Amino acid sequence: MNIVDRMNDVRMRYGTYDLNKWNTNLALKDYFEQKMGKDLYEAVGTHK
């Protein structure tokens, strides 16, 4: 499951998902993708 789908799932189950946490999670994903030079899901062997 990709990160956005997971955060949406949490939001649907609990009614909310903190916007700062949402943005931080996506920023961390982008940060590590830039460091690796590839898509996170490709690096860990999963599909988006």
C-alpha positions as CSV (number, residue, x, y, z in Angstrom):
1,M,0.0,0.0,0.0
2,N,1.4,3.4,-0.9
3,I,1.8,6.1,1.7
4,V,-1.1,8.3,0.5
5,D,-3.5,5.3,0.4
6,R,-2.4,4.4,3.9
7,M,-2.9,7.9,5.2
8,N,-6.3,8.1,3.5
9,D,-7.3,4.8,5.2
10,V,-6.3,6.2,8.6
11,R,-8.3,9.4,7.9
12,M,-11.4,7.4,6.9
13,R,-11.2,5.1,9.9
14,Y,-10.5,7.9,12.5
15,G,-12.2,10.8,10.8
16,T,-9.0,12.9,10.6
17,Y,-5.4,12.9,9.8
18,D,-3.2,15.8,10.9
19,L,-2.2,17.9,7.9
20,N,1.3,18.7,9.4
21,K,1.9,14.9,9.8
22,W,0.6,14.2,6.3
23,N,3.0,16.8,4.8
24,T,5.9,15.6,6.9
25,N,5.4,12.0,5.8
26,L,5.4,13.1,2.1
27,A,8.4,15.3,2.7
28,L,10.3,12.4,4.3
29,K,9.4,10.1,1.4
30,D,10.7,12.7,-1.1
31,Y,13.8,13.3,0.9
32,F,14.8,9.6,0.9
33,E,13.8,9.2,-2.7
34,Q,16.2,12.0,-3.6
35,K,19.0,10.4,-1.5
36,M,18.5,7.0,-3.1
37,G,18.0,8.4,-6.6
38,K,14.9,6.2,-7.1
39,D,11.3,5.8,-6.2
40,L,10.8,4.5,-2.6
41,Y,8.6,1.6,-3.7
42,E,11.1,0.5,-6.3
43,A,13.8,0.6,-3.7
44,V,11.9,-1.7,-1.3
45,G,10.5,-3.9,-4.0
46,T,6.8,-3.1,-3.8
47,H,4.4,-1.6,-6.2
48,K,2.6,1.7,-5.9
